[in-house]
Every structure is written in structure tokens, then in C-alpha cells.
Amino acid sequence: MRIIYSAVCLIMFASIANVSFAQDDVLSESLVSRFKQRWSKMPKDSVDSPLIIRGAVDAYYLSGKAPLPTSFTGGVNNTFSLGMANVILSKEGKVGFVADLAFGPRAEGANGGFDADGKITTLSMIKQLYVSYSPFEALKFTLGNFSTYYGYELIDAPLNINYSTSYLFSYGPFFHTGVKANVALSDKFGVMLGVFSDTDTKIDVVKGQHLGAQLSYASGNFSAYLNYLGGRFAEETEDSPEIMNSQFDITASFQATEKLGLGFNAATRTLASDGDGDASWSGAALYAKYAFSDSFLFGLRAETINDTDGFLFGEVDNNIFALTLSGNVTIANNLRLIPELRFDSAKATGTFTSYSDEALKANSVFLLAAVYSF
């Protein structure tokens, strides 16, 4: 929904792991496998399907000049911090369900669930909670609360190569509450149509529903998603006009070789009103991962964000470039260490505020994360 630093050499050991993308089914480990599972032939009845239990735990250490203005890793410095612990219960088949329960700061930042006074409620523990019904092979209905189909990255740390999140992820939707229908048009093409309540909330506040749509394509080592989300952002009052939200996103993945994988994400968001005109931002990110061995994977993310209207950071004609280099090390079974270097540079001074309250144009961060999945 960020110019350049001198060369930095980062030598890290990492696990070979598939990059996943911020689509609706977070139980899979790659875009291609998710697509194949989504449209594979369903069992006649979910009665015989086993109950699947999965989950993960993560924590990290961070040191930097200033808090990152992206999700889940801001506000603390030179200290150890908790991420998220979650347990996913699921059952697949003609009739299925997912109950994805999560705890910790990352869960609270992603899941919403605050009352009128800003206090956390039990809704913050629900990352996903939905039922699904597939009347026949090419059609699947989903009703409830589910992760967004929009974007490239995921809330779940085990399913990303980089531990810190992108601007595109942080300022895009995290989840939706509503109903959607996924239709397999062919072996390669699929479409999704959905009707949702307010974005990133489990209790609808603004009148009216949001419309979501997705066109997907997967063939061989290439896959792509074209996404749309639109609806009323704010109702008209005596003091302010009605504001409408419109978001577009494209995500693509290409497994160039057995060791090299590439990804792309671009998005734009606009808030439009008759009274005050439009405000928008846009951005794009390139991803690369290279598996040097079964226990050594290197990931790179290069991202640029155009905030011309000051939509995100309050400074007009602003632009941010961010470069993230991450190692992934498997040290035992499903335990992965992610050492990471990140460099963010902005056009406008004051985009970042240091821990000593100094206005900065640039920020650099080192973090070390531990991620265990089961």
C-alpha cells in the first residue's frame, strides 16, 4: 500500500526455505504450492480429513539509530523483544475450517481487537477464524476472518525470508472479515470475489461493505496475482466529506533456477473525497533469495515508496528507499536464525526520529531473530 549506502558485505548462513506471499491461505509455504493446493481436488467429505495442528514462535534482538516505521519491530532498541506465538488448527475437505490463534506484540499489532479506550481485547488473539465450503472441485466459499489476499509478505515470521517487514506490507491490509468465493477458471487461471467489512477490524464501524477481487495465474515456475480492494473509508459528516478507499496490487514470483528465486510487488492506494481532493501513495519492491546449501539461504529486498502527498509520513514530496539483507540459518530441526541488516533513506528530514529525538533522513538497523515452527 523507501539514496544509497556504500557497499556492505553480509556473510550469513541460512536455511533453504520457500518465500510465501500475502495471499489468503497462510498454511502453505510457497505461492506455487498454495495455488496447487487451493485448486487440487477436494475430498468428498471432510469427516475423514485429519485435524492439522501447526504453529510457530519467534523473538528478536534489535539495534539501530531509530525505530523502523514499519510493522512489528519498532519502539525498542538494544534489547531483546518478543514476536508472536501462534497455534493453527485446521481441517481440509469439502467442509473445512481454520482457527489461527496468536499471542504477543506481533499478534497485537496485526490482529486489531482494541476497545474504545484503546485496551486490548480477546479479539487480538484471533489471527484467522473461518469456515469453508467447496460444493464442487473448482469453487470454494470462505466465511469469517482471514488473512489478506493482498501483497507479498505475511504476518507469520516463518513464512518470510526477511524478518522486518516492508512498507508495502505495513501500509497495506492485514486481514479481512467477510465472505469470498474462489473459482478455478482453468488449470492456470483463478479468480476471487469477496465482500468485506472495514479493513483490519473484526467489528464493522463504517457503514457499507468493501469489495475485493483477485485474478491469479500459475504455470510452471511462474505465478502472479492482480488484486483490488475498494470501499468507504469514512462516512460523510457535517464537518467532513465522505472518503472512498481504492487499492491495487500486483505480486509475482519466478523460480529462476533450483537455487535462485525472484519476486516482485507493486501497490498503490488512494483516498478520494469530493471536498478535499485525493491523497495517495505508491511503491514497488524486488525480492531475491539464493540457497547456497540446505542450511544457508540469503535474502534481499529492495523497496521504494513514493509519498508525494504526505499520506504516510506527513511530509509532502517524500520518497523512501529501503534495502534489507537477511541470512537464514537452520541450526536444528525447525529452528531458524535470521541475522539482518537494513538501510532506509528518505528525501525528507524528519521521516525518522532517533531514540534521542533527533530528526533523521536515514536509518540503519541490525537485528537477529529466532524463529521456530512446528
C-alpha positions as CSV (number, residue, x, y, z in Angstrom):
1,M,0.0,0.0,0.0
2,R,11.6,3.8,0.5
3,I,19.9,7.2,-1.6
4,I,22.1,4.7,-1.4
5,Y,24.7,3.4,1.1
6,S,28.2,2.3,0.4
7,A,28.7,-1.4,-0.3
8,V,28.1,-3.6,2.7
9,C,29.3,-7.2,2.8
10,L,27.0,-9.6,4.6
11,I,28.0,-13.2,5.0
12,M,25.4,-15.3,6.7
13,F,24.3,-18.9,6.8
14,A,20.7,-19.7,6.3
15,S,18.1,-22.4,5.7
16,I,16.6,-23.1,2.4
17,A,13.0,-22.0,2.7
18,N,10.4,-21.0,0.2
19,V,9.2,-17.4,0.2
20,S,5.5,-17.1,0.8
21,F,3.2,-14.3,-0.2
22,A,0.4,-12.4,1.5
23,Q,-2.4,-14.3,0.0
24,D,-5.4,-15.9,1.8
25,D,-4.0,-19.3,2.8
26,V,-1.1,-19.0,5.2
27,L,-0.9,-22.7,5.9
28,S,1.2,-23.3,2.8
29,E,4.9,-22.5,2.4
30,S,5.1,-21.1,-1.1
31,L,2.9,-19.3,-3.6
32,V,3.0,-22.1,-6.1
33,S,2.2,-24.8,-3.6
34,R,-0.6,-22.8,-2.2
35,F,-2.1,-22.3,-5.6
36,K,-1.9,-26.0,-6.4
37,Q,-3.4,-27.0,-3.0
38,R,-6.1,-24.4,-3.4
39,W,-7.4,-25.9,-6.7
40,S,-6.5,-29.5,-6.2
41,K,-9.4,-31.9,-6.0
42,M,-11.1,-31.8,-2.6
43,P,-12.0,-34.9,-0.6
44,K,-15.7,-35.8,-0.9
45,D,-16.2,-35.1,2.8
46,S,-14.0,-33.5,5.5
47,V,-15.1,-36.1,8.0
48,D,-12.2,-38.3,7.1
49,S,-9.7,-35.4,6.9
50,P,-7.3,-35.3,9.8
51,L,-7.1,-32.3,12.2
52,I,-3.9,-30.4,11.4
53,I,-2.1,-28.6,14.2
54,R,0.7,-26.2,13.2
55,G,2.3,-23.1,14.7
56,A,5.3,-21.0,15.4
57,V,7.2,-18.9,18.0
58,D,9.6,-16.0,17.3
59,A,11.7,-13.4,19.1
60,Y,14.4,-11.0,18.2
61,Y,17.2,-8.6,19.2
62,L,17.3,-5.1,17.5
63,S,19.9,-2.3,17.4
64,G,19.5,0.8,15.3
65,K,19.5,4.6,15.0
66,A,15.7,5.0,15.1
67,P,12.6,2.9,15.3
68,L,11.5,1.4,12.0
69,P,8.3,3.0,10.7
70,T,7.2,-0.5,9.5
71,S,5.3,-3.2,11.4
72,F,6.3,-5.3,14.4
73,T,9.9,-4.1,15.0
74,G,9.6,-0.5,16.3
75,G,9.9,1.2,19.6
76,V,12.7,-0.7,21.3
77,N,16.5,-0.6,20.9
78,N,19.5,-2.6,22.0
79,T,17.3,-5.1,23.7
80,F,15.5,-8.5,23.2
81,S,11.9,-8.4,22.2
82,L,9.1,-10.9,21.8
83,G,7.4,-11.5,18.4
84,M,4.5,-13.9,18.2
85,A,3.4,-17.3,19.3
86,N,0.5,-18.9,17.3
87,V,-1.3,-22.2,17.0
88,I,-3.2,-23.1,13.9
89,L,-5.9,-25.7,14.0
90,S,-7.3,-26.6,10.6
91,K,-9.4,-29.2,8.8
92,E,-9.5,-29.5,5.0
93,G,-12.0,-31.0,2.7
94,K,-15.4,-30.2,1.2
95,V,-16.2,-28.6,4.6
96,G,-13.3,-27.1,6.4
97,F,-12.2,-24.6,9.0
98,V,-9.2,-22.7,10.3
99,A,-8.7,-21.4,13.9
100,D,-5.5,-19.4,14.0
101,L,-4.8,-18.1,17.5
102,A,-1.9,-15.8,18.2
103,F,-0.3,-14.1,21.2
104,G,2.4,-11.5,21.7
105,P,3.3,-8.0,20.4
106,R,3.3,-9.0,16.7
107,A,-0.1,-10.5,17.1
108,E,-1.5,-7.4,18.8
109,G,-0.1,-5.2,16.1
110,A,-1.5,-7.3,13.3
111,N,-4.8,-8.6,14.7
112,G,-6.6,-5.5,15.9
113,G,-9.1,-6.1,18.7
114,F,-8.9,-2.9,20.8
115,D,-11.8,-1.4,22.6
116,A,-12.9,2.3,22.6
117,D,-10.3,3.2,25.2
118,G,-7.5,1.5,23.2
119,K,-7.2,-1.5,25.5
120,I,-6.6,-5.0,24.1
121,T,-9.5,-7.4,24.0
122,T,-9.6,-11.1,23.3
123,L,-10.2,-10.4,19.6
124,S,-6.4,-9.6,19.4
125,M,-5.8,-13.3,19.8
126,I,-7.7,-14.2,16.6
127,K,-5.4,-14.0,13.6
128,Q,-7.8,-16.1,11.5
129,L,-11.1,-17.8,12.2
130,Y,-13.2,-19.0,9.3
131,V,-15.2,-21.9,7.8
132,S,-15.0,-23.0,4.2
133,Y,-17.3,-24.9,1.9
134,S,-16.5,-26.4,-1.5
135,P,-19.6,-27.6,-3.3
136,F,-17.5,-28.9,-6.2
137,E,-13.9,-29.0,-7.2
138,A,-13.5,-25.6,-8.8
139,L,-15.4,-23.5,-6.3
140,K,-14.7,-22.7,-2.7
141,F,-16.6,-20.3,-0.3
142,T,-14.9,-18.9,2.8
143,L,-16.7,-17.0,5.6
144,G,-15.2,-15.4,8.6
145,N,-11.9,-13.6,9.4
146,F,-8.9,-14.5,7.2
147,S,-5.5,-13.1,6.2
148,T,-5.5,-10.8,3.2
149,Y,-5.1,-11.9,-0.3
150,Y,-3.3,-8.6,-1.0
151,G,0.5,-8.2,-1.2
152,Y,3.7,-10.2,-1.0
153,E,4.6,-10.7,2.7
154,L,2.8,-12.4,5.6
155,I,2.2,-11.7,9.2
156,D,3.8,-15.1,10.1
157,A,7.6,-14.7,10.5
158,P,8.3,-18.3,9.4
159,L,6.9,-17.7,6.0
160,N,9.0,-14.7,5.2
161,I,12.7,-14.5,4.2
162,N,13.2,-11.1,5.8
163,Y,12.2,-10.7,9.5
164,S,11.5,-6.9,9.3
165,T,8.5,-6.1,7.1
166,S,8.3,-3.8,4.1
167,Y,6.4,-0.5,3.7
168,L,4.1,-2.2,1.2
169,F,3.2,-4.8,3.7
170,S,2.9,-2.4,6.7
171,Y,0.6,0.0,5.0
172,G,-1.5,-2.5,3.1
173,P,-4.3,-4.6,4.6
174,F,-3.5,-7.4,7.1
175,F,-6.8,-9.2,7.2
176,H,-10.5,-9.1,6.2
177,T,-13.8,-10.1,7.8
178,G,-16.4,-11.2,5.4
179,V,-17.1,-13.8,2.6
180,K,-15.2,-14.6,-0.5
181,A,-15.5,-17.1,-3.4
182,N,-12.5,-18.6,-5.1
183,V,-13.2,-20.0,-8.6
184,A,-10.7,-22.1,-10.7
185,L,-11.3,-20.9,-14.3
186,S,-8.7,-23.4,-15.6
187,D,-5.6,-25.2,-14.5
188,K,-3.7,-21.9,-14.7
189,F,-6.2,-19.1,-14.0
190,G,-8.3,-18.4,-11.0
191,V,-10.5,-15.6,-9.7
192,M,-11.6,-14.5,-6.3
193,L,-14.5,-12.1,-5.4
194,G,-15.2,-11.0,-1.9
195,V,-17.4,-8.7,0.2
196,F,-15.7,-7.5,3.4
197,S,-16.3,-5.3,6.4
198,D,-13.9,-2.5,7.3
199,T,-10.3,-3.5,6.6
200,D,-8.2,-4.7,9.6
201,T,-11.1,-4.8,12.0
202,K,-13.2,-7.6,13.2
203,I,-16.1,-5.3,14.1
204,D,-17.5,-3.1,11.3
205,V,-17.6,0.6,12.1
206,V,-18.1,2.5,8.8
207,K,-21.4,1.8,7.0
208,G,-21.2,-0.2,3.8
209,Q,-19.1,-3.1,2.6
210,H,-15.7,-3.3,0.8
211,L,-15.3,-5.2,-2.5
212,G,-12.3,-7.3,-3.1
213,A,-11.2,-9.1,-6.2
214,Q,-8.2,-11.1,-7.4
215,L,-7.1,-12.6,-10.7
216,S,-4.4,-15.3,-10.4
217,Y,-2.2,-17.2,-12.8
218,A,0.3,-20.0,-12.1
219,S,2.2,-22.1,-14.6
220,G,5.5,-23.9,-14.1
221,N,7.9,-21.8,-12.1
222,F,5.9,-18.5,-12.6
223,S,2.9,-17.2,-10.7
224,A,1.2,-13.8,-10.4
225,Y,-1.7,-12.1,-8.6
226,L,-3.6,-9.0,-9.6
227,N,-5.5,-7.6,-6.6
228,Y,-8.1,-4.9,-5.9
229,L,-9.8,-3.6,-2.7
230,G,-12.2,-0.7,-2.5
231,G,-14.9,0.8,-0.3
232,R,-15.9,3.6,2.0
233,F,-13.1,4.7,4.3
234,A,-15.1,7.4,6.2
235,E,-18.7,8.4,6.2
236,E,-19.9,12.0,5.4
237,T,-20.5,14.2,8.5
238,E,-21.4,17.9,9.0
239,D,-17.6,18.6,9.3
240,S,-16.1,16.3,6.7
241,P,-16.9,14.7,3.3
242,E,-17.2,11.0,2.5
243,I,-13.9,9.4,1.8
244,M,-13.5,6.4,-0.5
245,N,-10.6,4.0,-0.5
246,S,-9.1,2.3,-3.6
247,Q,-6.1,-0.1,-3.6
248,F,-4.4,-2.0,-6.4
249,D,-1.6,-4.5,-6.0
250,I,0.3,-7.0,-8.2
251,T,2.5,-9.8,-6.9
252,A,4.7,-12.1,-9.0
253,S,7.1,-14.9,-8.3
254,F,9.6,-16.7,-10.5
255,Q,11.8,-19.6,-9.6
256,A,14.7,-18.9,-12.0
257,T,16.8,-21.9,-11.0
258,E,16.8,-24.5,-8.3
259,K,18.7,-22.1,-6.1
260,L,17.5,-18.7,-7.2
261,G,14.0,-17.3,-6.6
262,L,12.8,-13.8,-7.6
263,G,9.7,-11.9,-6.5
264,F,8.1,-8.6,-7.3
265,N,5.4,-6.5,-5.6
266,A,3.9,-3.1,-6.6
267,A,0.9,-1.3,-5.0
268,T,-0.9,1.9,-4.9
269,R,-3.6,3.3,-2.5
270,T,-5.8,6.4,-2.9
271,L,-8.2,8.1,-0.6
272,A,-10.6,10.3,-2.5
273,S,-13.2,12.8,-1.4
274,D,-15.3,15.4,-3.2
275,G,-14.4,18.1,-0.7
276,D,-10.6,17.9,-0.2
277,G,-9.4,16.1,-3.3
278,D,-7.2,12.9,-3.4
279,A,-4.3,11.6,-1.3
280,S,-2.3,8.7,-2.4
281,W,0.9,6.7,-2.1
282,S,2.6,4.0,-4.2
283,G,5.6,1.7,-4.1
284,A,7.4,-1.3,-5.5
285,A,9.7,-3.9,-4.1
286,L,12.0,-6.5,-5.6
287,Y,12.9,-9.7,-3.8
288,A,15.6,-12.3,-4.3
289,K,16.6,-15.4,-2.5
290,Y,19.5,-17.7,-3.1
291,A,20.1,-21.1,-1.5
292,F,23.8,-21.7,-1.1
293,S,23.1,-25.0,0.6
294,D,20.4,-26.8,2.5
295,S,21.2,-24.8,5.6
296,F,22.3,-21.5,4.0
297,L,19.9,-19.1,2.3
298,F,20.4,-15.4,1.6
299,G,17.5,-13.0,1.0
300,L,17.5,-9.4,-0.4
301,R,14.6,-6.9,-0.5
302,A,14.9,-3.6,-2.3
303,E,11.9,-1.2,-2.0
304,T,10.9,2.3,-2.9
305,I,7.9,4.2,-1.6
306,N,6.6,7.4,-3.1
307,D,4.7,9.5,-0.6
308,T,4.1,12.6,-2.7
309,D,1.0,13.8,-0.7
310,G,2.5,13.1,2.7
311,F,-0.1,10.3,3.1
312,L,2.1,8.1,5.2
313,F,4.7,10.3,7.0
314,G,3.2,13.8,6.9
315,E,5.9,15.3,4.6
316,V,4.8,16.2,1.0
317,D,7.0,15.2,-1.9
318,N,8.7,12.5,0.1
319,N,10.3,9.3,-1.1
320,I,11.9,6.4,0.8
321,F,14.4,3.7,-0.4
322,A,14.9,0.7,1.8
323,L,17.4,-2.1,1.3
324,T,17.2,-5.3,3.5
325,L,19.7,-8.1,3.5
326,S,18.9,-11.2,5.5
327,G,20.5,-14.5,6.2
328,N,18.6,-17.6,7.2
329,V,20.3,-20.3,9.2
330,T,18.8,-23.6,10.2
331,I,20.6,-24.8,13.3
332,A,18.3,-27.6,14.5
333,N,15.2,-29.1,13.1
334,N,12.7,-26.3,12.5
335,L,14.7,-23.6,14.4
336,R,15.9,-20.8,12.1
337,L,18.1,-17.8,12.9
338,I,17.7,-14.7,10.8
339,P,20.6,-12.1,11.1
340,E,19.6,-9.0,9.2
341,L,20.9,-5.6,8.1
342,R,18.5,-2.9,6.9
343,F,19.1,0.6,5.5
344,D,16.3,3.1,5.0
345,S,16.9,6.6,3.4
346,A,14.3,9.3,2.8
347,K,14.1,12.5,0.9
348,A,12.6,14.5,3.8
349,T,14.4,15.1,7.0
350,G,12.3,14.0,10.0
351,T,10.9,10.9,8.3
352,F,12.8,9.0,11.0
353,T,13.1,10.1,14.7
354,S,16.1,8.8,16.5
355,Y,15.9,7.3,20.0
356,S,17.4,10.6,21.2
357,D,14.6,12.6,19.4
358,E,16.8,13.7,16.5
359,A,15.2,14.2,13.1
360,L,16.8,12.0,10.5
361,K,16.7,11.4,6.8
362,A,18.2,7.9,7.1
363,N,18.1,4.9,9.4
364,S,20.2,1.7,9.8
365,V,19.2,-1.3,11.8
366,F,20.7,-4.7,12.7
367,L,18.5,-7.4,14.1
368,L,18.8,-11.1,15.0
369,A,15.7,-13.2,15.1
370,A,15.0,-16.7,16.1
371,V,12.0,-18.4,14.5
372,Y,10.7,-21.9,15.4
373,S,7.9,-23.6,13.5
374,F,6.1,-26.9,14.1
